[in-house]
Amino acid sequence: MQYQDLKAHTEEKLKLTSEEIAHVLGKAQVKVLTFQAGLRKDQMCIHSLEKIVKQKTKGNEELTRICDDLIYQMEKT
């Protein structure tokens, strides 16, 4: 009888431990998914900012060329 009690107690503890592990893993998976979503959002933002920088750089180069042309024309006259 004592063996059966010990076995039942051990099985109950194993069940509770398994449930706790499953709960902790579930919470960890939610955190991972949250971090991944945040990472994707940040990557999209970075990509957008890089695109803006590229456009601004191109615009600045064009303005520099125009200014250089104007300066050159003024120096010619």
N, CA, C and O atoms as a GROMACS GRO file, in nm:
protein
  308
    1MET      N    1   0.082  -0.120   0.000
    1MET     CA    2   0.000   0.000   0.000
    1MET      C    3   0.086   0.126   0.000
    1MET      O    4   0.052   0.224  -0.065
    2GLN      N    5   0.196   0.123   0.071
    2GLN     CA    6   0.284   0.238   0.078
    2GLN      C    7   0.346   0.265  -0.060
    2GLN      O    8   0.365   0.381  -0.098
    3TYR      N    9   0.378   0.159  -0.134
    3TYR     CA   10   0.434   0.174  -0.269
    3TYR      C   11   0.334   0.245  -0.360
    3TYR      O   12   0.371   0.334  -0.436
    4GLN      N   13   0.208   0.206  -0.354
    4GLN     CA   14   0.105   0.266  -0.438
    4GLN      C   15   0.086   0.415  -0.406
    4GLN      O   16   0.067   0.497  -0.496
    5ASP      N   17   0.092   0.447  -0.277
    5ASP     CA   18   0.081   0.587  -0.237
    5ASP      C   19   0.198   0.669  -0.291
    5ASP      O   20   0.180   0.779  -0.343
    6LEU      N   21   0.317   0.614  -0.277
    6LEU     CA   22   0.438   0.681  -0.326
    6LEU      C   23   0.433   0.697  -0.478
    6LEU      O   24   0.469   0.802  -0.532
    7LYS      N   25   0.387   0.592  -0.547
    7LYS     CA   26   0.375   0.596  -0.692
    7LYS      C   27   0.274   0.702  -0.735
    7LYS      O   28   0.300   0.779  -0.827
    8ALA      N   29   0.160   0.707  -0.669
    8ALA     CA   30   0.056   0.805  -0.702
    8ALA      C   31   0.107   0.947  -0.676
    8ALA      O   32   0.083   1.038  -0.756
    9HIS      N   33   0.176   0.964  -0.565
    9HIS     CA   34   0.232   1.096  -0.531
    9HIS      C   35   0.334   1.139  -0.637
    9HIS      O   36   0.334   1.253  -0.682
   10THR      N   37   0.420   1.047  -0.676
   10THR     CA   38   0.522   1.076  -0.777
   10THR      C   39   0.458   1.109  -0.911
   10THR      O   40   0.501   1.203  -0.979
   11GLU      N   41   0.357   1.033  -0.949
   11GLU     CA   42   0.288   1.060  -1.076
   11GLU      C   43   0.220   1.196  -1.074
   11GLU      O   44   0.221   1.268  -1.175
   12GLU      N   45   0.162   1.232  -0.962
   12GLU     CA   46   0.097   1.363  -0.949
   12GLU      C   47   0.201   1.475  -0.962
   12GLU      O   48   0.178   1.575  -1.030
   13LYS      N   49   0.315   1.457  -0.894
   13LYS     CA   50   0.422   1.557  -0.902
   13LYS      C   51   0.473   1.569  -1.046
   13LYS      O   52   0.497   1.680  -1.093
   14LEU      N   53   0.490   1.457  -1.115
   14LEU     CA   54   0.535   1.459  -1.254
   14LEU      C   55   0.434   1.531  -1.343
   14LEU      O   56   0.472   1.608  -1.431
   15LYS      N   57   0.307   1.506  -1.318
   15LYS     CA   58   0.202   1.572  -1.396
   15LYS      C   59   0.206   1.723  -1.374
   15LYS      O   60   0.200   1.800  -1.470
   16LEU      N   61   0.216   1.764  -1.248
   16LEU     CA   62   0.222   1.907  -1.217
   16LEU      C   63   0.346   1.973  -1.278
   16LEU      O   64   0.340   2.084  -1.330
   17THR      N   65   0.458   1.902  -1.270
   17THR     CA   66   0.582   1.954  -1.326
   17THR      C   67   0.571   1.967  -1.478
   17THR      O   68   0.615   2.067  -1.535
   18SER      N   69   0.513   1.868  -1.542
   18SER     CA   70   0.494   1.873  -1.688
   18SER      C   71   0.404   1.989  -1.727
   18SER      O   72   0.429   2.058  -1.826
   19GLU      N   73   0.298   2.010  -1.650
   19GLU     CA   74   0.208   2.122  -1.677
   19GLU      C   75   0.280   2.256  -1.660
   19GLU      O   76   0.262   2.348  -1.740
   20GLU      N   77   0.362   2.265  -1.557
   20GLU     CA   78   0.436   2.389  -1.533
   20GLU      C   79   0.536   2.414  -1.646
   20GLU      O   80   0.551   2.527  -1.692
   21ILE      N   81   0.604   2.309  -1.690
   21ILE     CA   82   0.699   2.322  -1.801
   21ILE      C   83   0.626   2.368  -1.927
   21ILE      O   84   0.673   2.456  -1.998
   22ALA      N   85   0.511   2.308  -1.954
   22ALA     CA   86   0.432   2.346  -2.071
   22ALA      C   87   0.389   2.493  -2.062
   22ALA      O   88   0.391   2.566  -2.161
   23HIS      N   89   0.351   2.535  -1.943
   23HIS     CA   90   0.310   2.674  -1.922
   23HIS      C   91   0.427   2.769  -1.946
   23HIS      O   92   0.413   2.870  -2.015
   24VAL      N   93   0.542   2.737  -1.890
   24VAL     CA   94   0.661   2.821  -1.906
   24VAL      C   95   0.702   2.826  -2.053
   24VAL      O   96   0.736   2.933  -2.104
   25LEU      N   97   0.700   2.712  -2.120
   25LEU     CA   98   0.736   2.709  -2.263
   25LEU      C   99   0.637   2.791  -2.345
   25LEU      O  100   0.676   2.861  -2.439
   26GLY      N  101   0.511   2.783  -2.311
   26GLY     CA  102   0.410   2.862  -2.381
   26GLY      C  103   0.436   3.011  -2.366
   26GLY      O  104   0.428   3.086  -2.464
   27LYS      N  105   0.466   3.054  -2.244
   27LYS     CA  106   0.497   3.195  -2.221
   27LYS      C  107   0.622   3.235  -2.297
   27LYS      O  108   0.629   3.345  -2.353
   28ALA      N  109   0.722   3.148  -2.299
   28ALA     CA  110   0.846   3.178  -2.371
   28ALA      C  111   0.819   3.191  -2.520
   28ALA      O  112   0.875   3.279  -2.586
   29GLN      N  113   0.734   3.105  -2.574
   29GLN     CA  114   0.702   3.112  -2.717
   29GLN      C  115   0.630   3.242  -2.750
   29GLN      O  116   0.653   3.302  -2.855
   30VAL      N  117   0.542   3.285  -2.661
   30VAL     CA  118   0.472   3.412  -2.682
   30VAL      C  119   0.572   3.527  -2.684
   30VAL      O  120   0.564   3.617  -2.767
   31LYS      N  121   0.668   3.524  -2.591
   31LYS     CA  122   0.770   3.629  -2.587
   31LYS      C  123   0.853   3.628  -2.714
   31LYS      O  124   0.882   3.733  -2.771
   32VAL      N  125   0.892   3.509  -2.759
   32VAL     CA  126   0.971   3.498  -2.882
   32VAL      C  127   0.894   3.556  -3.000
   32VAL      O  128   0.949   3.632  -3.078
   33LEU      N  129   0.766   3.520  -3.012
   33LEU     CA  130   0.685   3.573  -3.122
   33LEU      C  131   0.671   3.724  -3.113
   33LEU      O  132   0.673   3.794  -3.215
   34THR      N  133   0.656   3.775  -2.992
   34THR     CA  134   0.646   3.920  -2.973
   34THR      C  135   0.775   3.988  -3.016
   34THR      O  136   0.771   4.090  -3.085
   35PHE      N  137   0.889   3.933  -2.973
   35PHE     CA  138   1.018   3.991  -3.012
   35PHE      C  139   1.039   3.982  -3.163
   35PHE      O  140   1.092   4.075  -3.223
   36GLN      N  141   0.999   3.871  -3.224
   36GLN     CA  142   1.014   3.856  -3.369
   36GLN      C  143   0.929   3.959  -3.443
   36GLN      O  144   0.973   4.017  -3.542
   37ALA      N  145   0.808   3.981  -3.395
   37ALA     CA  146   0.721   4.081  -3.458
   37ALA      C  147   0.782   4.220  -3.444
   37ALA      O  148   0.782   4.299  -3.539
   38GLY      N  149   0.835   4.250  -3.326
   38GLY     CA  150   0.901   4.379  -3.305
   38GLY      C  151   1.023   4.395  -3.394
   38GLY      O  152   1.048   4.502  -3.449
   39LEU      N  153   1.097   4.287  -3.409
   39LEU     CA  154   1.216   4.289  -3.494
   39LEU      C  155   1.177   4.317  -3.639
   39LEU      O  156   1.239   4.398  -3.707
   40ARG      N  157   1.073   4.247  -3.687
   40ARG     CA  158   1.026   4.270  -3.824
   40ARG      C  159   0.982   4.416  -3.843
   40ARG      O  160   1.011   4.478  -3.946
   41LYS      N  161   0.912   4.469  -3.745
   41LYS     CA  162   0.867   4.608  -3.752
   41LYS      C  163   0.987   4.702  -3.759
   41LYS      O  164   0.990   4.795  -3.839
   42ASP      N  165   1.086   4.678  -3.674
   42ASP     CA  166   1.206   4.762  -3.673
   42ASP      C  167   1.283   4.750  -3.804
   42ASP      O  168   1.336   4.849  -3.854
   43GLN      N  169   1.290   4.628  -3.859
   43GLN     CA  170   1.359   4.609  -3.987
   43GLN      C  171   1.289   4.685  -4.099
   43GLN      O  172   1.354   4.743  -4.185
   44MET      N  173   1.157   4.684  -4.097
   44MET     CA  174   1.082   4.760  -4.198
   44MET      C  175   1.108   4.910  -4.183
   44MET      O  176   1.123   4.981  -4.282
   45CYS      N  177   1.113   4.956  -4.060
   45CYS     CA  178   1.140   5.097  -4.033
   45CYS      C  179   1.281   5.133  -4.082
   45CYS      O  180   1.300   5.238  -4.144
   46ILE      N  181   1.377   5.048  -4.053
   46ILE     CA  182   1.515   5.071  -4.098
   46ILE      C  183   1.521   5.077  -4.250
   46ILE      O  184   1.585   5.165  -4.307
   47HIS      N  185   1.454   4.982  -4.315
   47HIS     CA  186   1.452   4.980  -4.461
   47HIS      C  187   1.393   5.109  -4.516
   47HIS      O  188   1.445   5.167  -4.611
   48SER      N  189   1.284   5.154  -4.455
   48SER     CA  190   1.220   5.277  -4.498
   48SER      C  191   1.314   5.397  -4.480
   48SER      O  192   1.325   5.482  -4.568
   49LEU      N  193   1.381   5.403  -4.365
   49LEU     CA  194   1.473   5.513  -4.339
   49LEU      C  195   1.592   5.510  -4.435
   49LEU      O  196   1.639   5.614  -4.480
   50GLU      N  197   1.641   5.389  -4.465
   50GLU     CA  198   1.751   5.377  -4.560
   50GLU      C  199   1.709   5.428  -4.698
   50GLU      O  200   1.786   5.493  -4.768
   51LYS      N  201   1.586   5.398  -4.736
   51LYS     CA  202   1.533   5.444  -4.864
   51LYS      C  203   1.524   5.597  -4.866
   51LYS      O  204   1.559   5.660  -4.965
   52ILE      N  205   1.478   5.655  -4.756
   52ILE     CA  206   1.468   5.800  -4.745
   52ILE      C  207   1.607   5.863  -4.754
   52ILE      O  208   1.625   5.963  -4.824
   53VAL      N  209   1.704   5.806  -4.684
   53VAL     CA  210   1.841   5.858  -4.688
   53VAL      C  211   1.895   5.853  -4.831
   53VAL      O  212   1.959   5.948  -4.877
   54LYS      N  213   1.869   5.743  -4.899
   54LYS     CA  214   1.915   5.729  -5.038
   54LYS      C  215   1.852   5.837  -5.126
   54LYS      O  216   1.920   5.898  -5.209
   55GLN      N  217   1.721   5.860  -5.108
   55GLN     CA  218   1.652   5.963  -5.187
   55GLN      C  219   1.707   6.102  -5.155
   55GLN      O  220   1.729   6.183  -5.246
   56LYS      N  221   1.728   6.130  -5.027
   56LYS     CA  222   1.781   6.260  -4.986
   56LYS      C  223   1.922   6.281  -5.040
   56LYS      O  224   1.957   6.390  -5.085
   57THR      N  225   2.003   6.176  -5.036
   57THR     CA  226   2.139   6.185  -5.088
   57THR      C  227   2.137   6.215  -5.237
   57THR      O  228   2.212   6.300  -5.285
   58LYS      N  229   2.050   6.147  -5.310
   58LYS     CA  230   2.036   6.171  -5.453
   58LYS      C  231   1.991   6.315  -5.479
   58LYS      O  232   2.043   6.382  -5.568
   59GLY      N  233   1.894   6.362  -5.400
   59GLY     CA  234   1.847   6.500  -5.414
   59GLY      C  235   1.957   6.600  -5.384
   59GLY      O  236   1.971   6.700  -5.455
   60ASN      N  237   2.036   6.574  -5.280
   60ASN     CA  238   2.147   6.663  -5.244
   60ASN      C  239   2.252   6.666  -5.354
   60ASN      O  240   2.308   6.772  -5.386
   61GLU      N  241   2.280   6.550  -5.413
   61GLU     CA  242   2.376   6.545  -5.523
   61GLU      C  243   2.327   6.627  -5.641
   61GLU      O  244   2.405   6.698  -5.705
   62GLU      N  245   2.199   6.618  -5.670
   62GLU     CA  246   2.140   6.695  -5.780
   62GLU      C  247   2.148   6.845  -5.751
   62GLU      O  248   2.183   6.923  -5.839
   63LEU      N  249   2.115   6.885  -5.628
   63LEU     CA  250   2.125   7.026  -5.591
   63LEU      C  251   2.268   7.076  -5.597
   63LEU      O  252   2.294   7.188  -5.640
   64THR      N  253   2.361   6.993  -5.554
   64THR     CA  254   2.503   7.030  -5.560
   64THR      C  255   2.545   7.051  -5.704
   64THR      O  256   2.617   7.146  -5.735
   65ARG      N  257   2.501   6.963  -5.793
   65ARG     CA  258   2.534   6.976  -5.935
   65ARG      C  259   2.476   7.106  -5.991
   65ARG      O  260   2.543   7.178  -6.065
   66ILE      N  261   2.351   7.135  -5.956
   66ILE     CA  262   2.287   7.258  -6.003
   66ILE      C  263   2.362   7.381  -5.952
   66ILE      O  264   2.388   7.474  -6.028
   67CYS      N  265   2.397   7.380  -5.824
   67CYS     CA  266   2.472   7.493  -5.765
   67CYS      C  267   2.608   7.508  -5.833
   67CYS      O  268   2.650   7.620  -5.864
   68ASP      N  269   2.675   7.397  -5.855
   68ASP     CA  270   2.805   7.402  -5.922
   68ASP      C  271   2.791   7.460  -6.062
   68ASP      O  272   2.874   7.541  -6.105
   69ASP      N  273   2.686   7.420  -6.134
   69ASP     CA  274   2.661   7.474  -6.268
   69ASP      C  275   2.636   7.624  -6.262
   69ASP      O  276   2.688   7.700  -6.344
   70LEU      N  277   2.556   7.668  -6.165
   70LEU     CA  278   2.527   7.811  -6.151
   70LEU      C  279   2.654   7.890  -6.117
   70LEU      O  280   2.677   7.998  -6.172
   71ILE      N  281   2.733   7.837  -6.028
   71ILE     CA  282   2.859   7.903  -5.990
   71ILE      C  283   2.950   7.913  -6.112
   71ILE      O  284   3.011   8.016  -6.138
   72TYR      N  285   2.958   7.805  -6.187
   72TYR     CA  286   3.041   7.803  -6.307
   72TYR      C  287   2.992   7.908  -6.407
   72TYR      O  288   3.073   7.979  -6.467
   73GLN      N  289   2.860   7.917  -6.426
   73GLN     CA  290   2.804   8.014  -6.520
   73GLN      C  291   2.830   8.157  -6.473
   73GLN      O  292   2.858   8.245  -6.554
   74MET      N  293   2.822   8.181  -6.342
   74MET     CA  294   2.847   8.314  -6.288
   74MET      C  295   2.994   8.352  -6.305
   74MET      O  296   3.026   8.468  -6.331
   75GLU      N  297   3.082   8.254  -6.291
   75GLU     CA  298   3.224   8.282  -6.305
   75GLU      C  299   3.260   8.311  -6.450
   75GLU      O  300   3.354   8.386  -6.477
   76LYS      N  301   3.186   8.254  -6.544
   76LYS     CA  302   3.211   8.276  -6.686
   76LYS      C  303   3.175   8.418  -6.729
   76LYS      O  304   3.236   8.473  -6.821
   77THR      N  305   3.078   8.476  -6.662
   77THR     CA  306   3.033   8.609  -6.704
   77THR      C  307   3.109   8.721  -6.639
   77THR      O  308   3.082   8.838  -6.666
   0.00000   0.00000   0.00000
